[in-house]
Amino acid sequence: MPGAADQERLTVAGRGVSISNPHKVLFPQAGYTKLDLARYYVAVAPGALQGAGGRPNVLVRYPNGIEGDFFFQKRAPQSRPPWIEVVTLSFPSGRTAEEMVPRDAAALVWMANLACLELHPHPVRADDLDHPDELRVDLDPVPGVSWDQLRQVAHVVRATLDDFKLVGWPKTSGSRGIHVYVRIERRWTFDQVRRAALALAREVERRAPALATSKWWKEERQGVFLDYNQNAKDRTVASAYSVRPTADARVSAPLAWDEIDACEPGDFTMRTMPTRVAQVGDRHEAMDRHPGSLAALLELSTRQAAEGLGDAPWPPHYRKQPGESPRVAPSRRRTPKHPLLEIGRAPQKADALAGLERWKARHPEATAHLQPADVLVDAMRGRFRTWTRIRVNLQHVPAHLRPPQEALDPDEIPDEWSGVTAGGSGRKPRRARTGS
């Protein structure tokens, strides 16, 4: 157990919370420590609880800082203070887990002590786990898409929501994207909310086909992808005020619509956000006062289906759904739509990208024809941890210059069971969200 010299005790919301190894550096470049993280969440607690409070949260832990391995932990640690609330969730696999429900700033500090940088709440309240109260629009840019194009798509999303009598609340993702949250009445199931989100994504794509896409497969995307599957049950995204694992410790910043055109993602960090909150307050403070109806979007979904647009692919670990289109990437079907090569697989993204650079060096003529969106970098979720797969789409490379499929470089799929003993003496890590 850490000694007194290795701890710092904060009194927050009337509770004492100990920070172990308070000077452990989580952000080497910015120099921020675990204690800095805890103090940040105290400073922005009202807004952070507006987004993540009262909801079950997945714990996303970075015990060795942003340059080390991280993992998703669904189940709240059994060693926890009695005032930490939990609720039992069931997952598509039929398994269950007790997930943490933060209610006050002390709970946020306790999470920070676990090196939870991000807040990953489910879109439901703890008192009703079957009916989401928010629809999440996740604008995810493909490589090469500018921040200005994201802004343009966000404004199309707003106009579309307005037409369907829904109020959107934008925020930076803290990484490369923009999220728009929509408060909804608690009347619809997860499947209905996802169906409404898919209808919305297709409508935005119809209005701005050169800017946005609803296509699930990366090789078919162009522009900004509206990730409708973030509304499937068991999916979580970083909520407002979440700290993200970037070198400058960026955060997911709630915005007013008239701020989108003037801001940049790097404007909002652990250093700048407390000052912003003190000056302008929480831009999402009124969100709960504007719940809307999904009826019109679900009617749109019915019309789209009548026009031949059935269900779209689900995430791979979900059961095949009735009416779902083939869950096979176009390039893997018998008649490939795009010529794809797999370059390498590695536990660390940097190692996989190094393999890509070696491939480029071997094939400079083909490389000269690649566009940014032709390089597909996939974060693959294993049972306990993530790994990276690199593929290259040769659609813009003349046929006579296209290299053949080569041995993967690197070819290092993580050993998910290394160090896990059989029988009762070992315990399987509870890491990946996709494991349940």
Secondary structure as a PSIPRED ss2 file (coil, helix, strand):
# PSIPRED VFORMAT (PSIPRED V4.0)

   1 M C   1.000  0.000  0.000
   2 P C   1.000  0.000  0.000
   3 G C   1.000  0.000  0.000
   4 A H   0.000  1.000  0.000
   5 A H   0.000  1.000  0.000
   6 D H   0.000  1.000  0.000
   7 Q E   0.000  0.000  1.000
   8 E E   0.000  0.000  1.000
   9 R E   0.000  0.000  1.000
  10 L E   0.000  0.000  1.000
  11 T E   0.000  0.000  1.000
  12 V E   0.000  0.000  1.000
  13 A C   1.000  0.000  0.000
  14 G C   1.000  0.000  0.000
  15 R E   0.000  0.000  1.000
  16 G E   0.000  0.000  1.000
  17 V E   0.000  0.000  1.000
  18 S E   0.000  0.000  1.000
  19 I E   0.000  0.000  1.000
  20 S E   0.000  0.000  1.000
  21 N C   1.000  0.000  0.000
  22 P C   1.000  0.000  0.000
  23 H C   1.000  0.000  0.000
  24 K C   1.000  0.000  0.000
  25 V E   0.000  0.000  1.000
  26 L E   0.000  0.000  1.000
  27 F E   0.000  0.000  1.000
  28 P C   1.000  0.000  0.000
  29 Q C   1.000  0.000  0.000
  30 A C   1.000  0.000  0.000
  31 G C   1.000  0.000  0.000
  32 Y E   0.000  0.000  1.000
  33 T E   0.000  0.000  1.000
  34 K H   0.000  1.000  0.000
  35 L H   0.000  1.000  0.000
  36 D H   0.000  1.000  0.000
  37 L H   0.000  1.000  0.000
  38 A H   0.000  1.000  0.000
  39 R H   0.000  1.000  0.000
  40 Y H   0.000  1.000  0.000
  41 Y H   0.000  1.000  0.000
  42 V H   0.000  1.000  0.000
  43 A H   0.000  1.000  0.000
  44 V C   1.000  0.000  0.000
  45 A H   0.000  1.000  0.000
  46 P H   0.000  1.000  0.000
  47 G H   0.000  1.000  0.000
  48 A H   0.000  1.000  0.000
  49 L H   0.000  1.000  0.000
  50 Q H   0.000  1.000  0.000
  51 G H   0.000  1.000  0.000
  52 A H   0.000  1.000  0.000
  53 G C   1.000  0.000  0.000
  54 G C   1.000  0.000  0.000
  55 R C   1.000  0.000  0.000
  56 P C   1.000  0.000  0.000
  57 N E   0.000  0.000  1.000
  58 V E   0.000  0.000  1.000
  59 L E   0.000  0.000  1.000
  60 V E   0.000  0.000  1.000
  61 R E   0.000  0.000  1.000
  62 Y C   1.000  0.000  0.000
  63 P C   1.000  0.000  0.000
  64 N C   1.000  0.000  0.000
  65 G C   1.000  0.000  0.000
  66 I C   1.000  0.000  0.000
  67 E C   1.000  0.000  0.000
  68 G C   1.000  0.000  0.000
  69 D C   1.000  0.000  0.000
  70 F C   1.000  0.000  0.000
  71 F E   0.000  0.000  1.000
  72 F E   0.000  0.000  1.000
  73 Q E   0.000  0.000  1.000
  74 K C   1.000  0.000  0.000
  75 R C   1.000  0.000  0.000
  76 A C   1.000  0.000  0.000
  77 P C   1.000  0.000  0.000
  78 Q C   1.000  0.000  0.000
  79 S C   1.000  0.000  0.000
  80 R C   1.000  0.000  0.000
  81 P C   1.000  0.000  0.000
  82 P C   1.000  0.000  0.000
  83 W C   1.000  0.000  0.000
  84 I C   1.000  0.000  0.000
  85 E E   0.000  0.000  1.000
  86 V E   0.000  0.000  1.000
  87 V E   0.000  0.000  1.000
  88 T E   0.000  0.000  1.000
  89 L E   0.000  0.000  1.000
  90 S E   0.000  0.000  1.000
  91 F C   1.000  0.000  0.000
  92 P C   1.000  0.000  0.000
  93 S C   1.000  0.000  0.000
  94 G C   1.000  0.000  0.000
  95 R C   1.000  0.000  0.000
  96 T E   0.000  0.000  1.000
  97 A E   0.000  0.000  1.000
  98 E E   0.000  0.000  1.000
  99 E E   0.000  0.000  1.000
 100 M E   0.000  0.000  1.000
 101 V E   0.000  0.000  1.000
 102 P C   1.000  0.000  0.000
 103 R C   1.000  0.000  0.000
 104 D C   1.000  0.000  0.000
 105 A H   0.000  1.000  0.000
 106 A H   0.000  1.000  0.000
 107 A H   0.000  1.000  0.000
 108 L H   0.000  1.000  0.000
 109 V H   0.000  1.000  0.000
 110 W H   0.000  1.000  0.000
 111 M H   0.000  1.000  0.000
 112 A H   0.000  1.000  0.000
 113 N H   0.000  1.000  0.000
 114 L C   1.000  0.000  0.000
 115 A C   1.000  0.000  0.000
 116 C E   0.000  0.000  1.000
 117 L E   0.000  0.000  1.000
 118 E E   0.000  0.000  1.000
 119 L E   0.000  0.000  1.000
 120 H E   0.000  0.000  1.000
 121 P E   0.000  0.000  1.000
 122 H C   1.000  0.000  0.000
 123 P C   1.000  0.000  0.000
 124 V C   1.000  0.000  0.000
 125 R E   0.000  0.000  1.000
 126 A C   1.000  0.000  0.000
 127 D C   1.000  0.000  0.000
 128 D E   0.000  0.000  1.000
 129 L C   1.000  0.000  0.000
 130 D C   1.000  0.000  0.000
 131 H C   1.000  0.000  0.000
 132 P C   1.000  0.000  0.000
 133 D C   1.000  0.000  0.000
 134 E E   0.000  0.000  1.000
 135 L E   0.000  0.000  1.000
 136 R E   0.000  0.000  1.000
 137 V E   0.000  0.000  1.000
 138 D E   0.000  0.000  1.000
 139 L E   0.000  0.000  1.000
 140 D E   0.000  0.000  1.000
 141 P E   0.000  0.000  1.000
 142 V C   1.000  0.000  0.000
 143 P C   1.000  0.000  0.000
 144 G C   1.000  0.000  0.000
 145 V C   1.000  0.000  0.000
 146 S C   1.000  0.000  0.000
 147 W H   0.000  1.000  0.000
 148 D H   0.000  1.000  0.000
 149 Q H   0.000  1.000  0.000
 150 L H   0.000  1.000  0.000
 151 R H   0.000  1.000  0.000
 152 Q H   0.000  1.000  0.000
 153 V H   0.000  1.000  0.000
 154 A H   0.000  1.000  0.000
 155 H H   0.000  1.000  0.000
 156 V H   0.000  1.000  0.000
 157 V H   0.000  1.000  0.000
 158 R H   0.000  1.000  0.000
 159 A H   0.000  1.000  0.000
 160 T H   0.000  1.000  0.000
 161 L H   0.000  1.000  0.000
 162 D H   0.000  1.000  0.000
 163 D H   0.000  1.000  0.000
 164 F C   1.000  0.000  0.000
 165 K C   1.000  0.000  0.000
 166 L C   1.000  0.000  0.000
 167 V C   1.000  0.000  0.000
 168 G E   0.000  0.000  1.000
 169 W E   0.000  0.000  1.000
 170 P E   0.000  0.000  1.000
 171 K E   0.000  0.000  1.000
 172 T E   0.000  0.000  1.000
 173 S C   1.000  0.000  0.000
 174 G C   1.000  0.000  0.000
 175 S C   1.000  0.000  0.000
 176 R C   1.000  0.000  0.000
 177 G C   1.000  0.000  0.000
 178 I E   0.000  0.000  1.000
 179 H E   0.000  0.000  1.000
 180 V E   0.000  0.000  1.000
 181 Y E   0.000  0.000  1.000
 182 V E   0.000  0.000  1.000
 183 R E   0.000  0.000  1.000
 184 I E   0.000  0.000  1.000
 185 E C   1.000  0.000  0.000
 186 R C   1.000  0.000  0.000
 187 R C   1.000  0.000  0.000
 188 W C   1.000  0.000  0.000
 189 T C   1.000  0.000  0.000
 190 F H   0.000  1.000  0.000
 191 D H   0.000  1.000  0.000
 192 Q H   0.000  1.000  0.000
 193 V H   0.000  1.000  0.000
 194 R H   0.000  1.000  0.000
 195 R H   0.000  1.000  0.000
 196 A H   0.000  1.000  0.000
 197 A H   0.000  1.000  0.000
 198 L H   0.000  1.000  0.000
 199 A H   0.000  1.000  0.000
 200 L H   0.000  1.000  0.000
 201 A H   0.000  1.000  0.000
 202 R H   0.000  1.000  0.000
 203 E H   0.000  1.000  0.000
 204 V H   0.000  1.000  0.000
 205 E H   0.000  1.000  0.000
 206 R H   0.000  1.000  0.000
 207 R H   0.000  1.000  0.000
 208 A C   1.000  0.000  0.000
 209 P C   1.000  0.000  0.000
 210 A C   1.000  0.000  0.000
 211 L C   1.000  0.000  0.000
 212 A E   0.000  0.000  1.000
 213 T E   0.000  0.000  1.000
 214 S C   1.000  0.000  0.000
 215 K C   1.000  0.000  0.000
 216 W C   1.000  0.000  0.000
 217 W C   1.000  0.000  0.000
 218 K H   0.000  1.000  0.000
 219 E H   0.000  1.000  0.000
 220 E H   0.000  1.000  0.000
 221 R C   1.000  0.000  0.000
 222 Q C   1.000  0.000  0.000
 223 G C   1.000  0.000  0.000
 224 V E   0.000  0.000  1.000
 225 F E   0.000  0.000  1.000
 226 L E   0.000  0.000  1.000
 227 D C   1.000  0.000  0.000
 228 Y H   0.000  1.000  0.000
 229 N H   0.000  1.000  0.000
 230 Q H   0.000  1.000  0.000
 231 N H   0.000  1.000  0.000
 232 A C   1.000  0.000  0.000
 233 K C   1.000  0.000  0.000
 234 D C   1.000  0.000  0.000
 235 R C   1.000  0.000  0.000
 236 T C   1.000  0.000  0.000
 237 V C   1.000  0.000  0.000
 238 A C   1.000  0.000  0.000
 239 S C   1.000  0.000  0.000
 240 A C   1.000  0.000  0.000
 241 Y C   1.000  0.000  0.000
 242 S C   1.000  0.000  0.000
 243 V E   0.000  0.000  1.000
 244 R C   1.000  0.000  0.000
 245 P C   1.000  0.000  0.000
 246 T C   1.000  0.000  0.000
 247 A C   1.000  0.000  0.000
 248 D C   1.000  0.000  0.000
 249 A C   1.000  0.000  0.000
 250 R E   0.000  0.000  1.000
 251 V E   0.000  0.000  1.000
 252 S C   1.000  0.000  0.000
 253 A C   1.000  0.000  0.000
 254 P E   0.000  0.000  1.000
 255 L C   1.000  0.000  0.000
 256 A C   1.000  0.000  0.000
 257 W H   0.000  1.000  0.000
 258 D H   0.000  1.000  0.000
 259 E H   0.000  1.000  0.000
 260 I H   0.000  1.000  0.000
 261 D H   0.000  1.000  0.000
 262 A H   0.000  1.000  0.000
 263 C C   1.000  0.000  0.000
 264 E C   1.000  0.000  0.000
 265 P H   0.000  1.000  0.000
 266 G H   0.000  1.000  0.000
 267 D H   0.000  1.000  0.000
 268 F C   1.000  0.000  0.000
 269 T E   0.000  0.000  1.000
 270 M C   1.000  0.000  0.000
 271 R C   1.000  0.000  0.000
 272 T C   1.000  0.000  0.000
 273 M H   0.000  1.000  0.000
 274 P H   0.000  1.000  0.000
 275 T H   0.000  1.000  0.000
 276 R H   0.000  1.000  0.000
 277 V H   0.000  1.000  0.000
 278 A H   0.000  1.000  0.000
 279 Q H   0.000  1.000  0.000
 280 V H   0.000  1.000  0.000
 281 G C   1.000  0.000  0.000
 282 D C   1.000  0.000  0.000
 283 R C   1.000  0.000  0.000
 284 H C   1.000  0.000  0.000
 285 E C   1.000  0.000  0.000
 286 A C   1.000  0.000  0.000
 287 M H   0.000  1.000  0.000
 288 D H   0.000  1.000  0.000
 289 R H   0.000  1.000  0.000
 290 H C   1.000  0.000  0.000
 291 P C   1.000  0.000  0.000
 292 G E   0.000  0.000  1.000
 293 S C   1.000  0.000  0.000
 294 L C   1.000  0.000  0.000
 295 A H   0.000  1.000  0.000
 296 A H   0.000  1.000  0.000
 297 L H   0.000  1.000  0.000
 298 L H   0.000  1.000  0.000
 299 E H   0.000  1.000  0.000
 300 L H   0.000  1.000  0.000
 301 S H   0.000  1.000  0.000
 302 T H   0.000  1.000  0.000
 303 R H   0.000  1.000  0.000
 304 Q H   0.000  1.000  0.000
 305 A H   0.000  1.000  0.000
 306 A H   0.000  1.000  0.000
 307 E C   1.000  0.000  0.000
 308 G C   1.000  0.000  0.000
 309 L C   1.000  0.000  0.000
 310 G C   1.000  0.000  0.000
 311 D E   0.000  0.000  1.000
 312 A C   1.000  0.000  0.000
 313 P C   1.000  0.000  0.000
 314 W C   1.000  0.000  0.000
 315 P C   1.000  0.000  0.000
 316 P C   1.000  0.000  0.000
 317 H C   1.000  0.000  0.000
 318 Y C   1.000  0.000  0.000
 319 R C   1.000  0.000  0.000
 320 K C   1.000  0.000  0.000
 321 Q C   1.000  0.000  0.000
 322 P C   1.000  0.000  0.000
 323 G C   1.000  0.000  0.000
 324 E E   0.000  0.000  1.000
 325 S C   1.000  0.000  0.000
 326 P C   1.000  0.000  0.000
 327 R C   1.000  0.000  0.000
 328 V C   1.000  0.000  0.000
 329 A C   1.000  0.000  0.000
 330 P H   0.000  1.000  0.000
 331 S H   0.000  1.000  0.000
 332 R H   0.000  1.000  0.000
 333 R C   1.000  0.000  0.000
 334 R C   1.000  0.000  0.000
 335 T C   1.000  0.000  0.000
 336 P C   1.000  0.000  0.000
 337 K C   1.000  0.000  0.000
 338 H C   1.000  0.000  0.000
 339 P C   1.000  0.000  0.000
 340 L E   0.000  0.000  1.000
 341 L E   0.000  0.000  1.000
 342 E E   0.000  0.000  1.000
 343 I E   0.000  0.000  1.000
 344 G E   0.000  0.000  1.000
 345 R E   0.000  0.000  1.000
 346 A E   0.000  0.000  1.000
 347 P C   1.000  0.000  0.000
 348 Q C   1.000  0.000  0.000
 349 K H   0.000  1.000  0.000
 350 A H   0.000  1.000  0.000
 351 D H   0.000  1.000  0.000
 352 A H   0.000  1.000  0.000
 353 L H   0.000  1.000  0.000
 354 A H   0.000  1.000  0.000
 355 G H   0.000  1.000  0.000
 356 L H   0.000  1.000  0.000
 357 E H   0.000  1.000  0.000
 358 R H   0.000  1.000  0.000
 359 W H   0.000  1.000  0.000
 360 K H   0.000  1.000  0.000
 361 A H   0.000  1.000  0.000
 362 R H   0.000  1.000  0.000
 363 H C   1.000  0.000  0.000
 364 P H   0.000  1.000  0.000
 365 E H   0.000  1.000  0.000
 366 A H   0.000  1.000  0.000
 367 T H   0.000  1.000  0.000
 368 A C   1.000  0.000  0.000
 369 H C   1.000  0.000  0.000
 370 L C   1.000  0.000  0.000
 371 Q C   1.000  0.000  0.000
 372 P H   0.000  1.000  0.000
 373 A H   0.000  1.000  0.000
 374 D H   0.000  1.000  0.000
 375 V E   0.000  0.000  1.000
 376 L E   0.000  0.000  1.000
 377 V E   0.000  0.000  1.000
 378 D E   0.000  0.000  1.000
 379 A E   0.000  0.000  1.000
 380 M E   0.000  0.000  1.000
 381 R E   0.000  0.000  1.000
 382 G C   1.000  0.000  0.000
 383 R C   1.000  0.000  0.000
 384 F C   1.000  0.000  0.000
 385 R C   1.000  0.000  0.000
 386 T E   0.000  0.000  1.000
 387 W E   0.000  0.000  1.000
 388 T E   0.000  0.000  1.000
 389 R E   0.000  0.000  1.000
 390 I E   0.000  0.000  1.000
 391 R E   0.000  0.000  1.000
 392 V E   0.000  0.000  1.000
 393 N E   0.000  0.000  1.000
 394 L C   1.000  0.000  0.000
 395 Q C   1.000  0.000  0.000
 396 H C   1.000  0.000  0.000
 397 V C   1.000  0.000  0.000
 398 P C   1.000  0.000  0.000
 399 A H   0.000  1.000  0.000
 400 H H   0.000  1.000  0.000
 401 L H   0.000  1.000  0.000
 402 R C   1.000  0.000  0.000
 403 P C   1.000  0.000  0.000
 404 P C   1.000  0.000  0.000
 405 Q C   1.000  0.000  0.000
 406 E C   1.000  0.000  0.000
 407 A C   1.000  0.000  0.000
 408 L C   1.000  0.000  0.000
 409 D C   1.000  0.000  0.000
 410 P C   1.000  0.000  0.000
 411 D E   0.000  0.000  1.000
 412 E C   1.000  0.000  0.000
 413 I C   1.000  0.000  0.000
 414 P C   1.000  0.000  0.000
 415 D C   1.000  0.000  0.000
 416 E C   1.000  0.000  0.000
 417 W C   1.000  0.000  0.000
 418 S C   1.000  0.000  0.000
 419 G C   1.000  0.000  0.000
 420 V C   1.000  0.000  0.000
 421 T C   1.000  0.000  0.000
 422 A C   1.000  0.000  0.000
 423 G H   0.000  1.000  0.000
 424 G H   0.000  1.000  0.000
 425 S H   0.000  1.000  0.000
 426 G C   1.000  0.000  0.000
 427 R C   1.000  0.000  0.000
 428 K C   1.000  0.000  0.000
 429 P C   1.000  0.000  0.000
 430 R C   1.000  0.000  0.000
 431 R C   1.000  0.000  0.000
 432 A C   1.000  0.000  0.000
 433 R H   0.000  1.000  0.000
 434 T H   0.000  1.000  0.000
 435 G H   0.000  1.000  0.000
 436 S C   1.000  0.000  0.000
